[in-house]
Amino acid sequence: MLSTLAVPNPPNGMLRAPAHVTVPIRSEPLYHGGDLAWAAEHYPEAEHPWIDLSTGINPWPYPFTPPPLDIWTRLPPVRLDQQLRHAAAAYYGVGDPNAIAAAPGSQALIQLLPRLRPRGYIAIVVPTYGEYAACWNASGHAVVPIATIDAVPAECDVVVVANPNNPDGRIVSPERLAIVADTLSRRGGWLVVDESFADTAPQTSLADYAVRPGLIVLRSFGKFFGLAGLRLGFALATPRLAGALRAALGPWAVSGPASWIGAKALTDTTWIAATQARLSVESAHLDALFNDAGLAIFGGTALFRLAESAAAAQLFDRLCQHGIFVRHFPERPERLRFGLPPDDAATERLRRVLLAWRAEGQR
């Protein structure tokens, strides 16, 4: 639930905001995927073991070797952060490691960025990840939802877009986004591009443009590398802005083990290439399964598919009864998002439930 607090307008000369801004104060987190405890509580008789397809996290994680003991027992040294940023700069194609800020997950950056600007107008391309609006609102900004990047209001200060988008996989060309970033930069604004799902579609990335003023690119480590619990993410920006982010995050923001594992994974080009190929194949298999079941695909990425059905709420219930947890959207009840099944047993259970659903005449 959200309670509210009225915040006065900033003094003259600061970025524009309405006369009074209502700032949500979160007493409960937004709903996200991955909450198997909710599923188990509401479906105690479900088939076991539970299969969690409710997130877009790679189910075949990077096979890391545990870090040495001293990585766990000491505060992270500066050299470890430097190694991580060099590895990230090479992986994302950014020439300067100083243009990288590492954080304990991209969510930490999503929450931090609104606090680095005076209150203003923020345009967010929707539908998308709900934390953007929640975090900008919570810092007193006025949030305006827009349907496409071409609908950016002339007076807005910041534009936020996920590319590829979650949950529908919508993609805006890097060239178009670079133009928007340049336009915003000329008036001191930002374009924030969340590329959490760009690892499987590197041609969509703005990393090559990341050092341009006014552009901030967010990258998630945990989704593609399958280690969401490690809590690691990056911002790519001008060295000055990346440095400001590092200063705002403070010392030891990223744990030693996360830095050590992250640097190893980001430089493992053999695993990265093999995983990109595997995810492409596995997502195509999921498409074929949906086609057999007569379930319409509305969009997605190589890490998830978004399906659409007039009976999606009933299908969600049926899947949960069989111990398959997918992502539902209370605000769009006709849609369900499916992550990739982790093994043959999970795939066959999903196939069995969907084909039985079709045999009953459901759509």
DOLO-504201 format. One record per residue: y, z, x of N, C-alpha, C in turn; residue in one letter. Coordinates in steps of 0.02 Angstrom, whole numbers, plus 50000, padded with zeros to 5 digits. Layout:
<nodes>
YZXYZXYZXA...
</nodes>
This chain:
<nodes>
499415000050042500005000050000500625000050044M501194997750016501814997550052502345001850018L502665006150056503255009450031503855005950063S504465007150039505025003350065505575007950088T505985005350133506555008850160507135004050164L507715005650134508295001150137508635001950204A508774996250236509104996150301509744992150295V510314994750318510944991150312510964984950355P511414980350336511504974250373511764975750444N511574971750494511834972850562512584971250565P512924973650616513644972450621513804965050626P514434963350611514654956450617514534953850687N514354947450689514234944350754513504944250774G513084948350740512374948150754512054942850709M511414941550719511074936450680511104938250606L511124933050565511234933950493510644937550460R510804941550410510294944750369510624946450303A510224947350250510524949150186510874955950189P511294957350140511694963450141511264969750147A510704969850114510224975250122509534972150129H509164974450177508494971950189507994977350171V507494975450132506974980150115506424979850167T506314985250200505824985450255505184988850232V504624985250229504004988450210503764993350264P503534999150243503225003950288502495004350267I502065002150312501355001550293501015008350293R500705010050236500285015950233499545014050236S499395007650223498715005050228498744998350263E498234996550303498234990050337498124984350288P498334978350308498174972450268497414971250270L497174967750219496464966050217496324960450267Y495824961450308495594956350355494834955850350H494564950750382493834950250385493544955350433G492874955650433492534959950481492394967050459G492584968750396492494975650373491814976350339D491284976650379490614977250351490504983850315L490894988950334490824995350299491004994550226A491524990550211491704989150141491134985750105W490834980750137490294977050106489694981550092A489514985650141488934990050133489054995150078A489674997550072489835002450020489794999349950E490034993149943490054990049877489404986549859H488974985249908488334981849894487774985749930Y487634991849906487144996049941486434993349938P486294988949890485614986149882485564979249915E486044977349955486044970649984485454969550031A485284963250039484764961350087484994963250157E484534965650198484714967750267484324963650317H484574963050378485224965750402485804961550377P486394964450374486984960750354487134955250404W487364949550378487604943950420488354943450409I488734944750461489464944750454489744937950473D489944934050422490264927550432490994927850411L491274933850409491944934750380492504933950431S492344932850494492864931850545492784924950576T493284922850615493234916550652493084917850725G492674922750739492514924650808491874921150830I491884918350889491294915050917490694919850917N490144918250883489574922850881489144922750945P489324918450994488954918151057489444920051113W489544926451124490084928751169489954927151242P490494927451279490464926351351490004931551384Y489514929451423489024934151453489284937251517P489734942051510490044944951569489594949951605F489714950751669489414956051709489874962151704T489614968151692490054974051687490484974951749P491114976851741491554977951799491304983651842P491504983751904491324989451949491604996051921P491295001551943491475008051916492215009751926L492505007751984493195009651996493685006151948D493475000651918493904997351868493965001751806I493445005651793493445010151735493795016851751W493765018951812493995025751828494715026051854T495015020251868495705020251894496175016751845R496805018551848497305014751810497315007551836L497425002651792497404995651814497934994251867P497754991951926498244990451978498634984051962P499204983351993499634977451981499254971051998V498854971252051498504965152072498034962652018R497764967151977497304965051924497684961251870L498274963551853498694959951805498884953251834D499044952951898499234946651929498654941751928Q498054944151943497464939851942497344937151871Q497434941451821497334939351753497834933951733L498474935051752498994930151732498904923551770R498684923751832498534917551868497964913751834H497444917451814496884914251779497094911251713A497514914951676497754912451611498194906351620A498634906551671499074900851683498674894551699A498134895251738497714889551753497344887051692A497064891751652496674889851593497104886451541Y497694889151528498124886351476498554880551501Y498554879251565498934873651592499674875151600G499834881451613500524883451625500614884251701V501094880951730501154880951802501334887551833G501714891751797501984897851826501654904051795D501294908051833501004914251805501534918951777P502154918251800502694922551774502884920651703N502624914951679502734912751610502204915651563A501794920151588501244923251550501374930651542I501304933051480501294940251467500624941851435A500244946451466499604948551440499694954751397A499314955151343499384960651296498704962851271A498664968751241498024971051213497894967651145P497804961051147497684957151087498304953451065G498224947551036498804943851011499154947550954S498784951850918499084955750865499644960250892Q499554962950951500074967150981500714963150993A500644956851011501224952651021501554950750955L501144949650904501414948150837501834953950812I501634960050828502014965850806502624967150850Q502584965150914503134966450960503714961650952L503574955250943504104950250943504664951750894L504534953950832505084955250786505564960650811P505334965050855505754970550879506214968450936R506134962250960506534959851015507134955750992L507224955150926507794951350900508174955550849R508834954550844509204957450787508934954450722P509054957950668508784955550604509074948750585R508644944350559508854937650540508384934750489G508444928150478508014924550432507424921550468Y506834922950442506214920650474505834916150425I505684910050445505294905450404504574905350430A504104906350384503394906450403503034901050363I502674896650398502304891250364501684894350334V501614893850269501074897050232500664891650195V500044893650172499714900050181499474900950253P499464907250276499264908650344499084915950352T498994918150413498824925050430499364929750404Y499164934850366499634939050331500044943750374G499834944850437500194949650480500884947050502E500984940550503501644938050523502184940850477Y502114939550413502624941850365502674949350366A502114952850369502124960250367502514963050427A502404960150486502724962750547503464961050549C503654954950531504374953250531504744957150477W504434957950419504734962050366504834969250390N504334971850425504354978850445504914980250495A505164975050528505724975950574506394974150542S506394973150476507014972150440507244965050433G506824960250453507014953250446506884950850375H507254945750354507144942550289506664936750299A506084937050266505564932050276505564927050219V505554920650237505544915250188504914911150200V504454910750150503874906450158504054899150148P503784894750190503894887550182503214884050182I503174878350149502534874950140502354870650200A502854867850235502714863550293503244864750346T503104862350406503584863050461504204858850448I504154853850404504724849650388505194852950338D505004858750311505414862250262505794868050292A505904868050358506264873550391506984873850366V507204879550340507904880050317508384879550376P508954876450364509434875350418509704881850447A509714887150407510024893450430509524898350460E508884896650465508404901550489508464902550565C508264908350588508314910250658507654909550695D507104910650660506434910350691505974906750642V505534902550669505014899350630504344901450660V503874903250617503204905350639502704900550608V502264897850649501744893350625501114894550665V500544894450632499894894750666499644887650673A499404885850733499204878950747498634878850797N498014877450775497784876250706497884882450662P497964881050597498114886550552497484890250530N497574896550516497064900750485497314902550416N496964900650361496244898950359496074891650349P496564887050343496384880250322496334875250380D496484877350442496414872750498496954867550504G497484868050464498034863250466498314862650537R498464856550559498724855250626499374851450622I499864853750660500494850150669500504847550740V500724841450750500704838550818501144842450865S500934843150928501354846650977502044843550984P502074836950979502724833550986503204835550930E502954836050869503374838050813503614845250823R503164849550844503344856550854503844857350911L503784853250963504254853551019504964851850995A505024847150949505674845350922505974851250884I505554854550843505784860450806506014865850854V505624867050907505804872150956506474870550988A506594864251006507234862351036507814863550989D507714861850925508244862850875508414870150868T507904874450864508024881550858508344884450921L508124882050978508384884751041509134883651048S509374877951023510084876451030510534881450994R510244884950945510644890150911510364897150924R509994897750980509744904351000509134906650962G508804902050928508214903850888507564903050926G507014904750892506344904250921505884900250874W505424896750905504824894350870504234898150899L503894901950856503294905650877502684901950851V502274899650897501674895750880501064899850899V500674901750849500064905550860499484900650869D499224900350929498674895750945498014899450954E497894904450913497294908450920496654904350915S496684898650879496084894550870496134887850906F496564887450957496674881150992496174879851048A495774884651067495314883751123494814878151110D494634877151047494154871851030494514865251016T495174865251017495564859151006496164859151054A496034858951120496584859651169497114854251163P496944848551132497444843251124498004845251075Q497894850451037498414852750989498894857751021T498764859951083499144865451112499834863251137S500304867851132500974866951159501044870251228L500504871951259500544875451324500964871651374A500924864951372501314860851418502064861751408D502254863851347502964864651331503194871951336Y502734876451355502854883551345503454886351383A503654883151437504214885951475504884883451448V504884879751393505514877751362505844883651328R506504884151333506844889551296506714888951221P506634894651189506554894851117505844894051093G505364893051138504664892151118504244897951144L503844900951099503374906251118502694904151091I502204903651134501524901851114501084907951123V500724909651070500264915351071499544912851076L499164915951119498464914151127498024920351121R497464919451087496974924851079496394923651127S496184928751162495594928251205494954929451165F494964934351121494354936851090494004932051045G494354927351013494034922950964493574917950997K493834913951043493424908851075492914911951122F493114917151160492644920151207492194925251173F492284926451109491824930651069491854937951086G492404940251116492454947251138493074950451106L493084950351039493674952851003493804960251017A493274964051029493354971151043493664972651111G493704967651154494014968651220494764969551213L495064966751159495784967051146496184963951203R496244957351201496614953751252496934947651220L497574946651234497934940751210498504939251257G498824933451247499344931251292499924928151255F500524928851283501104925151261501304920451318A501424914151302501674909251350502394907851331L502854908651378503564907951364503944906651428A504594906151425504984905651487504854911951529T504884911351595504774917351637505224923151616P505834921751596506284927251576506024930751514R505834926951463505594930051401504904933251412L504474930051450503814932951465503914939551502A504404939851548504544946051583504794951451537G505214949451487505454954351438504884957051397A504404952751380503824955051343503404959851384L503304958351448502914962851491503264969551496R503924969451502504294975751507504244979751442A504274976251386504234979651321503544982551309A503024979251333502344981751326502224987951370L502574988251426502514994051470501934993551518G501874998351564501344998151614500654999151582P500154996051612499444996851593499324994951520W499684990051494499584988051424498884985251413A498634981751463497954978951459497494983151503V496934985151477496474989451515496204985851576S495984989751625495684986851685495074982651669G494594985251628494004981151612494194974651576P494684974851530494884968751495495184963751544A495604966051590495894961551640495364958551685S494894962651707494364960351752493924955151718W493684956751657493244952151621493634945851601I494254946751578494644941051557494754936051613G494914938451673495034934051729494394930151747A493824933451745493194930051759493054924651707K493134926351643492974921651590493434915551590A494084916751599494564911251596494474906151652L494134908051706494014903451762493304900651763T492904902351713492214899851709492204893251672D492394887951707492474881451674491814878651646T491254880351678490604877851653490454880951585T490534887451578490404890751514490894888251461W491514887451479492034885251431491854878451403I491684873651446491524866851423490904866851380A490384870651401489764870851362489884874051293A490314879151291490444882551228490854878251181T491344874651207491724870051165491254864951133Q490784862251172490314857451145489854860651093A489614866651108489154870051061489494871550995R490104873950997490454875650935490574869450892L490704863850925490794857550888490154855650851S489594856350886488944854650855488774859550799V488874865950810488694870950760489134870450698E489764868950706490194868150647489994861950607S489764856750642489514850750606488884852450567A488454856750595487864858950558488064862850495H488584866850500488824870550441489094865750389L489434860550411489674855450364489084852350326D488554850750362487974847650330487654852350279A487624858750296487354863650249487774863950186L488434864050193488884864150135488794857750094F488714852150127488614845850091487974846050050N487434848750079486804849350043486874853849982D487314858949988487404863749934487934861549884A488264855849897488784853549852489404857749854G489544860949910490124865349917490674861549954L491254860849923491804856949950492124860550009A492234856850064492574859450122493324857950116I493734863150117494454862250110494794861550178F494494864150230494784863750297494414868350345G494704869250404494394873750452494504871650524G494174875050569494164873450640493434873750663T493324872850727492634873250753492344880250748A492764885250734492524892150729492444894550657L492684890750609492594892750539492704886850494F492464887450432492584882450380492854886050318R493324882750285493604885250223493324881150166L492964884450121492654881050064493044882650000A492984878149951493344879049889492874877749830E492914882249781492494881649721492824885449664S492784882649604493044886249546492664892749534A492054893049560491634899049551491574902949616A492084902649659492044905849725491954913449719A492264916649670492184923849662491464925749648A491144921749605490444923049590489994921549650Q490174916449689489784914849749489864920449800L490464923049808490574928649854490124934549835F490084936049770489664941449746488934940049762D488714933949750488014932149763487854932649837R488294930249880488184930649951488134937949974L488574942249948488544949249966487894952549944C487654950649887487014953249863486454951649912Q486524946049946486014943949995486214945850067H486694950250073486874952750139487244947850183G487624943350151488024938550188488754939750170I489144941950219489834943850208490294938250233F490674935250187491154930050206491854932450189V492344928650208493044930750197493274927950129R493454932350084493744930250020494494931550022H494854928449976495584928849975495804930749904F495974937149894496174939349827496734935049798P497194932649842497754928649817497554921349804E496984919149831496724912349819495984913049804R495804915349744495114917049729494634911049729P494894905049731494464899149732494234897349802E494444901149853494284899449922493864904849957R493414902550000493014906950042493004904050113L493074908450163493034906150232492374908550263R492034903850295491384905250326491434904550402F491244909750439491154909150510490484905950525G490334904850589489714901550609489134906550609L488564904750577487974909050580487744909850652P487544915950673487394917250743486704914950767P486244913650720485574911850740485224908150683D484614905850696484234902050646484094906150583D483934912550592483784916750534484384917350488A484974918150517485584918650477485724911950442A485624906450478485744899850448485274898750389T484644900550397484154899350344484294903750283E484514909950294484684914150236485274911350199R485774909050236486354905950204486154899650166L485734895550196485494889550163485124891250099R484694896250102484304898150043484764900249986R485264904250001485704906749948486124900949919V486394896649963486824891249939486424886049899L485824884449921485424879549884485204882349817L485044888749814484874891849750485474891849704A486054892949732486684892649694486784885749663W486654880549704486734873749678486214872249625R485604874449635485064873149586485224876049518A485624881449518485824884549455486404880949421E486634875549454487184871649424487874874349439G487944878849489488584881749506488964877049553Q489624877549551490064873649597490654877949617R
</nodes>
